[in-house]
Every structure is written in C-alpha cells, then in structure tokens.
C-alpha cells in the first residue's frame, strides 16, 4: 500500500492504493467519486478520459497514480 497526494480542482487529495501503477482514471472515479472523467477505450484513442495535469492534457486511462503525485489535476 502506498499513499499519493495531488491536487484535484485545486483541492489537495491523498489516496492510498495497493499499486502505484493503478490508472489515474480509476482513482478519480472509484476512489474520489469524480465521475466526470469517463472511461472510453482504455488505450489512449478516444480522449474520453482526458484530464489536465499541470495544464497539459493527459489520458487518465494510462497515466498511473504514482506519476500524478504532487501535480495539479
């Protein structure tokens, strides 16, 4: 288990997950309950899961939670 802290919509959030490779999409939707980000294809093709990370668009379906630590989402 590992904990990761980042900002979501300018609010600091800390999550504890079993695997740091867990996609950010599932952290946002399943752990934080933020269902605005959608699951589409899971392979970076449809853009349904796009979120801004430090102002840059990223595919949350393949962006792991450990890479999001300390960033603004």
C-alpha positions in Angstrom: 0.0 0.0 0.0 1.2 3.5 -0.9 -0.2 6.9 -0.4 -0.1 9.7 -3.1 -1.1 13.3 -2.7 -2.0 15.6 -5.5 -4.5 18.5 -6.1 -7.8 17.9 -7.9 -9.7 21.0 -8.9 -7.3 23.0 -6.5 -8.2 20.8 -3.5 -5.4 18.6 -2.0 -6.3 14.9 -2.0 -4.4 11.9 -0.6 -5.3 8.4 -1.8 -3.9 5.1 -0.6 -3.8 2.4 -3.2 -2.3 -1.1 -3.4 -0.5 -0.5 -6.7 1.1 2.8 -7.8 0.5 1.7 -11.4 -3.2 2.0 -10.9 -4.6 4.3 -13.7 -5.5 7.7 -12.5 -8.9 7.3 -14.2 -9.9 4.6 -11.6 -8.5 6.7 -8.7 -10.6 9.7 -9.8 -13.8 7.7 -10.5 -13.7 4.9 -7.9 -11.8 6.3 -5.0 -12.6 10.0 -5.2 -16.1 9.7 -6.7 -15.3 12.2 -9.5 -17.2 10.6 -12.4 -16.9 13.5 -14.9 -13.9 11.8 -16.4 -15.2 8.9 -18.5 -13.8 5.5 -19.5 -13.9 5.1 -23.2 -11.4 2.8 -24.9 -8.7 2.3 -22.3 -5.9 2.6 -25.0 -5.5 6.4 -25.5 -7.5 6.6 -28.7 -10.9 8.1 -27.8 -9.9 11.0 -25.5 -12.9 10.4 -23.1 -10.6 10.1 -20.1 -8.5 13.3 -20.9 -7.6 15.4 -17.8 -5.3 18.3 -17.5 -2.2 17.5 -15.4 -0.2 20.7 -14.6 -2.1 22.3 -17.5 -1.2 19.6 -20.1 -3.8 17.1 -21.5 -3.1 13.5 -20.5 -5.0 10.2 -20.9 -6.1 9.2 -17.4 -6.7 5.6 -18.5 -2.9 5.1 -18.9 -1.5 7.7 -16.6 -0.6 6.0 -13.3 -1.4 7.4 -9.9 2.2 7.4 -8.8 3.1 9.7 -11.7 0.3 12.1 -10.6 1.8 12.6 -7.1 2.5 16.3 -6.4 0.8 17.5 -9.5 -2.3 19.6 -10.2 -5.1 17.7 -11.9 
